[in-house]
Amino acid sequence: MNSLDVAIVGMKTATLLFGGLVTFVTYQAFKQRGTTALRSLFVGFGLVTFGSLAAGVVHQLTPLSFDYAQVVESALTVAGFAVIAHSLYTSAE
């Protein structure tokens, strides 16, 4: 593992920790309020966070290239942000 791989693993770990924290806080808010907007927000942040985890797994634990890890992460990030955008639209109604 070279220094670039160490930096990537470190940043993915930080992303998982902070993303997990944000996802947990939005889940707690959803449980407390029970609104559709907060549920969508929780799911969106969960998808973005899971995208980072999935990319790390693809990069470190499979023989696939780093490009495939980027595709996995990007797809889940786009899906997560689409759900987050939906949650903002839902809350405006």
LINHU-V958307 format. One record per residue. PSI is psi in radians with two decimals (999 if undefined). OMEGA is omega as a letter, one per 30 degrees, with the letter a starting at -180 (* if undefined). Layout:
# LINHU-V958307
((PSI | OMEGA) (PSI | OMEGA))
This chain:
# LINHU-V958307
((2.13 | a) (3.11 | a) (-0.54 | l) (-0.72 | l) (-0.69 | l) (-0.73 | l) (-0.72 | l) (-0.80 | l) (-0.70 | l) (-0.77 | l) (-0.66 | l) (-0.68 | l) (-0.79 | l) (-0.71 | l) (-0.74 | l) (-0.73 | a) (-0.90 | a) (-0.68 | l) (-0.69 | l) (-0.68 | l) (-0.82 | l) (-0.73 | l) (-0.76 | l) (-0.77 | a) (-0.72 | l) (-0.55 | l) (-0.75 | l) (-0.73 | l) (-0.71 | l) (-0.78 | l) (-0.66 | a) (-0.78 | a) (-0.63 | l) (0.36 | a) (2.68 | l) (-0.67 | a) (-0.77 | l) (-0.58 | l) (-0.79 | l) (-0.68 | l) (-0.78 | l) (-0.82 | a) (-0.72 | l) (-0.83 | l) (-0.62 | l) (-0.72 | l) (-0.76 | l) (-0.77 | l) (-0.77 | l) (-0.57 | l) (-0.68 | l) (-0.75 | l) (-0.83 | a) (-0.69 | l) (-0.72 | l) (-0.72 | l) (-0.81 | l) (-0.74 | a) (-0.75 | a) (-0.52 | a) (0.03 | l) (2.81 | l) (0.03 | a) (2.71 | a) (2.92 | l) (-0.52 | l) (-0.71 | l) (-0.66 | l) (-0.70 | l) (-0.67 | l) (-0.78 | l) (-0.85 | a) (-0.77 | a) (-0.72 | a) (-0.77 | l) (-0.57 | l) (-0.76 | l) (-0.80 | l) (-0.75 | l) (-0.78 | l) (-0.55 | l) (-0.72 | l) (-0.69 | l) (-0.77 | l) (-0.71 | l) (-0.69 | l) (-0.62 | l) (-0.65 | l) (-0.72 | a) (-0.69 | a) (-0.36 | a) (-0.24 | a) (999 | *))
